[in-house]
Amino acid sequence: FITMTSTQPHSSFDRKPFIKQSVLENVTVEGPLSIGNITQIVNYADRILSCHQLPNRNPNFIGRADEKKEIKLLLDKSKNSGGVAISAIAGMGGIGKSALALHLAYELEPKYPDAQLYVNLRGASETDFVVSAESVLGGWLVGLGYDTQQVDRWSLAEKANAYRSWMRGKRAIVVLDNARDAAQVKPLLPGSESCVVLVTSRRSLATVAGLQEHRLGILNSEDAIELFQTTAGLVNPDRTTLKRVVDLCGGLPLGIEIVAATVKVRRWELERVEMKLREARLSLMRREDLDVRACFELSYGELEGELGAMFLRLGAVPGMDFGTAIAEVALEKEDILESLELLEEARLLECRISGRFEMHDLLREFAQEKLEPAVGHAIGLRTVQWYVGVADFYNDCIRGDVKGDRLADLLEAGEAVRTGSNRLSKQAIAWFHSEFKNLLRSVVWADGAEEWSIVMGLPRLLEVFTRFQKGQGELLVAYALALKVARETQDKHGEANTLQAIADVLQFKDRRDEALVNYEQAIDIYREVGARLGEANTLKAIADVLQFKDRRDEALV
């Protein structure tokens, strides 16, 4: 009836009138032209259009070059092994899964020109709003030309069979965005090796046969800066301030785009944006229908049983990451590895190293908002005190001063310890390596929580370790907090001891002139308070520095 001579697939519903006109201009009609002919031609144009469903691409898409390369390799690997190539892009809410999937689909489109099917399965929405596989198949089949009444009578299995039959041999892309679980995905998979499938989900889809999963992380610093600058329309911004602003967005693409859009509309200075982000980051990451907090709320709302409460309490742990031992201290509960793994499957925790978990800073802030302040303080204090106790023990291990009762205390605290002085020293260094940043964060937490004894004492437990390893610069930052606290609380002994400790680190780093300044400040305070032992130790340290600087006459004085 109609002979098609030239039609080009398009990838957006907003081109519908153009596509219909293109069809009409490129057909040959056998027999007299009639209203019925025109109607069938237009209906055929609709069916062509229904094969090309990708939403408009994001013009501000930035970066992800490594991720795109890896996913394409995964797809090629799947195709080479036979069967449909299926790649799942997984990650926390707001990480940019949908944007990456659509960008990839557009890049792959020339290889798969027959069809590009897309559906938002709304898997992260409330249960009532989740789109069923059966309704998706029904819509696709009707759009592809099947009779509506016939499709309505078919079961899910019959619809899936008709869909796979239509897709057989087609060079097609199927994008299943925001999938809830494997049961929702499986009926929507084509059976033809000529097709590829891109799935995005916050949850694991491990039971989907042949699926290759890619876990999407935050944007790297350079891509995050470029995304903010492009979205906000900034011209020659101050790069230092811009980097601080972007860092406060946590590398989360959704948060970056929301804040940048606000900057563009309100024409804010970057300094003002930085100030507002430091006051309340999540409150600033909401604009029109986009909301980072609401995005997190959906993931949190899906947690069952005690997992929700555990997630909130883990948000109060001060460190950057944690092992099972510190998690058990925070939660006051044993045997929690399986629960931590379930939180990882929900994309609320990340496990980069076996047995260690971390929570994104914005998720941590979200959890802390929901937790009673007194509960959060108690958890933070309990975990930091545990860090102090273990650090104290391992500091003695490195110094070769371990007593039996201290070993028993540590074993009781839940830390696995191997006996033997040499083994203990190696284990101590390894422990400080893994926990060093968490110990520094514990000092910062203690400062904010006004736990002054921890601020003053914890940095000193790190000094011996930093002499064997790197980290003196970070230790000086911790000592600066301790010095601030000593002066604010008018603790003269503490101020002198901290000045002497700072000078010791500076001398070790060959910054001897700065070390002398701090030693001299310390000795003045020791003399003021009559601390003769502190004065004597500092005099010896000053003499050592002067002798090293070949100022022996002054050293003798």
C-alpha positions in Angstrom: 0.0 0.0 0.0 2.7 2.5 0.9 6.3 2.2 -0.2 8.8 4.0 2.1 11.8 5.6 0.2 13.5 7.6 2.9 12.9 8.2 6.6 15.5 9.2 9.2 15.0 8.2 12.8 14.9 11.0 15.3 15.3 10.9 19.1 12.9 13.4 20.6 9.1 13.7 20.8 9.2 17.4 20.2 10.1 16.7 16.5 6.8 14.8 15.9 5.4 17.3 13.3 8.7 17.4 11.4 8.8 13.5 11.3 5.3 13.3 10.0 6.0 15.8 7.3 9.2 14.0 6.4 7.2 10.7 6.0 4.6 12.4 3.8 7.3 13.9 1.6 9.1 10.6 1.1 6.4 8.0 0.3 4.9 6.7 -2.9 1.2 5.9 -2.8 -0.2 3.2 -5.1 -3.7 4.1 -6.2 -5.7 7.3 -5.7 -4.8 9.5 -2.7 -7.6 9.6 -0.1 -8.2 10.7 3.5 -7.8 7.1 4.5 -4.4 6.9 2.8 -3.3 10.1 4.7 -4.5 8.7 8.0 -2.6 5.5 7.6 0.5 7.4 6.5 0.3 9.5 9.6 -0.3 6.5 11.8 2.8 4.9 10.3 4.8 8.0 11.1 3.6 7.7 14.7 4.9 4.1 14.9 8.3 5.3 13.5 8.3 8.0 16.1 7.5 5.5 18.9 10.7 3.6 18.1 12.8 6.6 19.0 12.0 7.6 22.5 15.1 9.0 24.1 14.4 12.2 26.1 16.3 15.4 25.1 20.0 15.1 25.9 21.5 17.3 28.6 23.6 20.0 26.9 25.6 20.5 30.1 26.8 16.9 30.4 30.4 17.0 31.6 33.1 14.4 32.1 32.6 10.7 32.8 35.1 9.8 30.0 36.6 6.9 32.0 33.1 5.6 33.0 31.8 5.7 29.5 34.8 3.8 28.2 34.4 1.1 30.9 30.7 0.7 30.3 31.2 0.3 26.5 33.9 -2.3 27.2 31.4 -4.1 29.5 28.8 -4.0 26.7 31.3 -5.4 24.2 32.3 -8.1 26.6 28.6 -9.1 27.0 28.0 -9.1 23.2 31.1 -11.3 22.6 29.9 -13.8 25.0 26.5 -14.1 23.3 23.1 -12.9 24.3 21.8 -9.4 25.0 24.4 -6.9 26.2 23.1 -5.5 29.5 24.9 -2.8 31.5 23.6 -1.6 34.8 24.7 1.8 36.1 24.4 1.7 39.9 25.0 4.4 42.6 23.5 6.6 45.3 20.7 9.1 44.5 21.9 12.2 42.7 25.1 10.7 41.4 24.1 11.1 37.7 23.1 7.6 36.7 20.3 8.7 34.4 22.3 11.5 32.7 25.2 9.1 32.0 22.8 6.4 30.6 21.1 8.9 28.2 24.5 10.3 27.1 25.7 6.8 26.4 22.5 6.0 24.5 23.0 9.0 22.2 26.6 8.0 21.6 25.6 4.4 20.8 22.6 5.5 18.6 24.4 5.4 15.2 25.2 1.7 15.8 21.6 0.9 16.8 19.4 2.9 14.4 16.3 0.7 14.3 14.9 1.7 17.8 15.8 3.5 21.0 13.2 2.6 23.6 13.2 4.5 26.9 11.2 4.3 30.1 11.5 5.8 33.6 10.4 2.9 35.9 10.2 5.2 38.9 11.8 2.6 41.1 13.0 5.0 43.7 9.5 6.5 44.1 6.7 5.6 46.5 5.4 2.1 45.8 2.1 3.4 44.3 4.1 5.3 41.6 6.4 2.5 40.5 5.7 1.7 36.8 5.0 -2.0 36.2 6.7 -4.0 33.5 3.3 -5.0 32.2 2.1 -1.4 31.7 5.4 -0.5 29.9 5.1 -3.4 27.5 1.5 -2.5 26.8 2.5 1.1 25.9 5.4 0.0 23.8 3.4 -2.6 21.8 0.5 -0.2 21.1 3.0 2.4 20.0 4.7 -0.2 17.7 1.4 -0.9 15.9 -0.3 -3.7 17.9 -4.1 -3.5 18.4 -4.9 -1.8 21.8 -7.8 -4.2 22.7 -5.7 -7.2 21.8 -2.7 -6.0 23.9 -5.0 -5.3 26.9 -6.2 -9.0 26.8 -2.7 -10.4 26.9 -0.9 -11.6 30.0 2.5 -10.2 31.0 4.2 -13.3 29.4 2.3 -12.8 26.2 3.2 -9.1 26.0 6.8 -9.9 26.7 6.8 -12.6 23.9 5.3 -10.1 21.4 7.8 -7.5 22.4 10.8 -9.8 22.0 9.4 -11.0 18.6 9.2 -7.4 17.4 12.8 -6.7 18.6 14.3 -9.8 17.1 17.0 -8.8 14.7 16.5 -5.1 15.4 19.6 -3.0 16.1 18.1 -1.4 19.2 18.9 0.3 22.5 16.6 -0.1 25.5 17.1 2.3 28.4 15.5 1.2 31.6 15.9 4.2 33.9 15.5 4.1 37.7 14.7 0.4 38.0 13.4 -0.8 41.4 14.5 -4.5 41.2 15.3 -7.4 38.9 11.7 -8.5 38.8 10.7 -5.2 37.2 13.6 -5.4 34.6 13.5 -9.0 33.4 10.3 -8.8 31.3 11.6 -5.7 29.5 14.8 -7.4 28.2 14.8 -8.1 24.5 15.9 -11.5 23.5 18.0 -10.6 20.5 21.8 -10.4 20.4 21.4 -7.3 18.2 20.2 -5.2 21.1 21.9 -3.5 24.0 20.2 -2.5 27.3 21.3 0.2 29.7 19.7 0.0 33.2 20.0 2.5 36.1 19.2 1.6 39.6 20.0 2.4 43.2 19.8 -1.2 44.1 21.6 -4.4 43.1 20.2 -6.3 40.1 22.5 -9.2 40.5 19.9 -11.9 39.6 19.5 -10.5 36.0 21.4 -13.0 33.9 24.2 -11.5 31.8 24.1 -8.1 33.5 27.4 -6.2 33.9 27.3 -3.7 36.7 29.2 -0.4 36.9 29.2 1.5 40.2 29.2 5.2 39.6 31.1 7.4 41.9 31.3 11.2 42.5 32.7 13.5 39.8 36.4 14.1 39.9 37.4 17.6 40.9 38.2 19.0 37.5 34.9 17.7 36.0 32.9 19.0 38.9 34.4 22.4 38.6 33.7 22.5 34.8 30.1 21.3 35.4 29.5 24.1 38.0 31.1 26.8 35.8 29.2 25.8 32.7 25.8 25.5 34.4 26.3 28.8 36.3 27.6 30.6 33.2 30.6 31.9 35.1 33.3 33.7 33.2 36.9 33.7 34.6 35.8 32.9 38.2 38.3 32.8 41.0 39.4 29.1 40.8 40.3 28.8 44.5 36.9 30.0 45.7 35.2 28.0 43.0 37.0 24.8 44.1 35.9 25.3 47.7 32.3 25.8 46.6 32.4 22.7 44.4 34.0 20.6 47.2 31.2 21.6 49.5 28.8 20.1 46.9 30.5 16.8 47.5 31.1 15.9 43.9 27.4 15.1 43.6 26.2 16.1 40.1 22.6 16.8 41.2 23.8 19.1 44.0 26.3 20.8 41.8 23.7 21.5 39.1 21.1 22.8 41.6 23.5 25.2 43.3 25.0 26.4 40.0 21.5 27.0 38.6 20.7 29.2 41.7 24.0 31.1 41.2 23.0 31.8 37.6 19.5 32.9 38.3 20.3 35.0 41.4 23.7 36.2 40.2 25.3 35.4 43.6 29.0 35.9 44.3 30.9 32.7 44.9 31.8 33.9 48.4 28.1 34.2 49.3 27.5 30.7 47.9 30.3 29.3 50.0 28.9 30.9 53.1 25.4 29.6 52.5 26.7 26.1 51.8 28.7 26.0 55.0 25.5 27.0 56.9 23.1 24.4 55.4 24.2 22.5 52.3 21.1 20.4 51.8 18.8 23.4 52.1 20.6 25.1 49.3 20.4 22.0 47.1 16.7 22.4 46.3 15.3 24.1 43.3 11.9 23.7 41.6 11.4 19.9 41.1 15.0 19.0 42.0 15.9 18.3 45.6 18.9 16.4 47.0 17.3 15.9 50.4 14.2 14.4 48.8 16.4 12.2 46.7 18.0 10.8 49.9 14.7 10.5 51.6 13.5 8.0 49.0 16.5 5.8 49.6 16.2 6.1 53.4 12.4 5.4 53.2 13.1 2.0 51.5 15.1 0.7 54.5 13.4 -2.1 56.4 13.4 -3.0 60.1 16.4 -1.6 62.1 18.4 -0.6 59.0 17.0 2.9 59.0 18.0 3.6 62.6 21.4 2.0 62.0 22.0 4.3 59.0 21.1 7.4 61.1 23.4 6.4 63.9 26.3 5.6 61.6 26.0 9.2 60.3 27.2 10.3 63.7 30.6 8.5 63.4 33.1 11.3 62.9 35.6 9.5 60.7 35.8 9.3 56.9 35.3 5.6 56.9 35.0 2.8 59.4 35.5 -0.9 59.9 33.1 -3.3 61.7 34.8 -2.7 65.1 34.0 1.0 65.2 30.5 0.4 63.8 29.8 -2.0 66.6 31.0 0.7 69.1 28.8 3.3 67.5 25.7 1.1 67.4 26.4 -0.8 70.6 25.7 -4.0 68.7 27.7 -7.0 67.6 27.8 -9.0 64.4 26.6 -6.2 62.1 28.6 -6.9 59.0 25.5 -8.2 57.1 23.6 -5.1 58.0 26.4 -2.9 56.7 26.4 -4.9 53.5 22.6 -4.3 53.2 23.2 -0.6 53.6 25.8 -0.8 50.9 23.3 -2.5 48.6 20.9 0.3 49.2 23.7 2.7 48.1 23.8 4.5 51.4 27.3 3.2 52.2 30.2 2.5 50.0 32.7 -0.3 50.4 35.9 0.5 48.6 38.2 -1.7 50.7 37.0 -5.1 52.0 35.6 -4.7 55.5 35.6 -0.9 55.5 32.7 1.3 54.7 32.2 5.0 54.1 29.3 7.4 53.9 29.1 10.4 51.5 29.3 13.7 53.4 25.9 14.8 52.2 24.3 11.5 53.3 26.1 12.0 56.6 24.6 15.5 56.9 21.1 14.1 56.0 21.4 11.4 58.7 22.5 13.9 61.3 19.5 16.1 60.5 17.2 13.2 61.5 19.1 12.1 64.6 18.4 13.6 68.0 21.4 15.9 68.8 22.0 14.2 72.2 22.1 10.8 70.6 24.5 12.0 67.9 26.8 13.5 70.5 26.8 10.3 72.6 27.7 8.2 69.5 30.4 10.6 68.5 31.9 10.7 71.9 31.8 7.0 72.3 33.6 6.3 69.0 36.2 9.1 69.5 37.0 7.7 73.0 37.4 4.3 71.4 39.8 5.8 68.9 41.8 7.5 71.7 42.1 4.3 73.7 43.3 2.2 70.7 45.6 5.0 69.5 47.2 5.2 73.0 47.8 1.5 73.0 49.3 1.4 69.5 51.4 4.5 70.3 53.0 2.5 73.1 53.5 -0.4 70.7 55.5 1.7 68.3 57.6 3.0 71.3 58.1 -0.5 72.6 56.2 0.1 75.8 53.4 -2.4 76.0 52.1 -3.7 79.3 50.0 -6.8 79.8 47.0 -5.0 81.3 46.9 -2.6 78.4 46.8 -5.6 76.0 43.9 -7.2 77.9 42.0 -3.9 77.8 42.4 -3.6 74.0 41.3 -7.2 73.4 38.2 -6.5 75.5 37.5 -3.4 73.4 37.1 -5.6 70.4 40.4 -4.9 68.5 42.1 -8.0 67.1 45.7 -8.0 68.4 48.6 -10.3 67.5 51.0 -10.9 70.3 54.8 -10.4 70.0 56.5 -7.0 70.2 57.7 -6.9 66.6 54.3 -8.0 65.3 52.6 -5.5 67.6 54.7 -2.7 66.3 53.9 -3.6 62.6 50.3 -3.9 63.4 50.3 -0.6 65.2 51.8 1.2 62.2 49.3 -0.5 59.9 46.4 0.6 62.2 47.6 4.2 62.2 47.9 4.1 58.4 44.3 3.0 58.0 42.8 5.2 60.7 45.0 8.4 60.5 42.5 10.6 58.7 39.8 9.3 61.0 41.9 10.3 64.0 42.4 13.8 62.6 38.6 14.1 62.0 38.1 13.0 65.6 40.1 16.0 66.8 37.9 18.3 64.6 34.8 16.6 66.0 36.0 17.0 69.6 36.7 20.7 69.0 33.1 21.2 67.7 31.7 19.1 70.6 33.7 21.1 73.1 35.5 17.9 74.3 38.6 19.8 75.2 40.6 17.0 76.8 40.4 15.0 73.5 41.4 18.0 71.4 44.5 18.5 73.6 45.5 14.9 74.0 44.8 13.0 70.8 47.3 14.8 68.6 50.2 13.8 70.9 49.3 10.1 70.3 50.0 10.6 66.6 53.4 12.2 66.8 55.5 9.0 67.0 53.7 7.5 64.1 54.2 10.5 61.9 58.0 10.4 62.5 58.0 7.0 60.8 55.5 7.9 58.1 54.2 11.0 56.4 51.6 13.2 58.0 53.4 15.9 59.9 51.6 18.6 58.0 48.1 17.2 59.0 49.4 16.8 62.6 50.3 20.5 62.7 46.7 21.3 61.8 45.5 19.2 64.7 48.0 20.8 67.1 46.8 24.3 65.9 43.3 23.3 67.2 44.8 22.1 70.5 46.7 25.4 70.8 43.5 27.4 70.2 41.6 25.4 72.8 44.4 25.9 75.4 44.4 29.6 74.9 40.6 29.9 74.9 40.4 27.9 78.2 43.5 29.7 79.7 45.2 26.4 80.2 48.8 27.6 80.5 50.4 24.2 81.0 48.5 22.9 78.0 49.5 25.9 75.9 53.2 25.4 76.7 53.1 21.6 76.1 51.3 22.2 72.7 53.9 24.8 71.7 56.7 22.4 72.5 55.0 19.6 70.6 54.5 21.9 67.5 58.2 22.9 67.8 59.2 19.2 67.9 57.3 18.5 64.6 58.7 21.6 63.0 62.3 20.6 63.9 61.7 17.1 62.5 60.5 18.7 59.3 63.8 20.8 59.2 61.9 24.0 59.8 64.2 24.9 62.6 63.8 28.7 62.7 60.0 28.2 63.2 60.7 25.5 65.8 62.9 28.0 67.7 60.1 30.5 67.8 57.7 28.0 69.3 60.2 26.6 71.8 60.9 30.2 73.0 57.2 30.8 73.5 56.9 27.6 75.4 59.8 28.3 77.7 58.4 31.7 78.6 55.1 30.1 79.7 56.9 27.2 81.6 58.9 29.9 83.5 55.7 31.9 84.2 53.9 28.9 85.8 57.0 27.5 87.4 57.1 24.2 85.4 60.8 23.4 85.9 60.8 20.1 84.1 59.1 21.5 81.1 61.5 24.4 81.1 64.5 22.0 81.3 63.2 19.8 78.4 62.6 22.8 76.2 66.1 24.3 77.0 67.6 21.0 75.8 65.5 21.1 72.6 66.6 24.6 71.9 70.3 23.7 72.5 69.9 20.8 70.0 68.5 23.1 67.3 71.2 25.7 67.9 73.9 23.1 67.7 72.5 21.8 64.5 72.5 25.3 63.1 76.2 25.6 64.1 75.5 28.1 66.8 77.3 26.2 69.6 78.1 29.3 71.7 74.4 30.1 72.1 73.6 26.4 72.7 76.0 26.4 75.7 74.4 29.5 77.2 
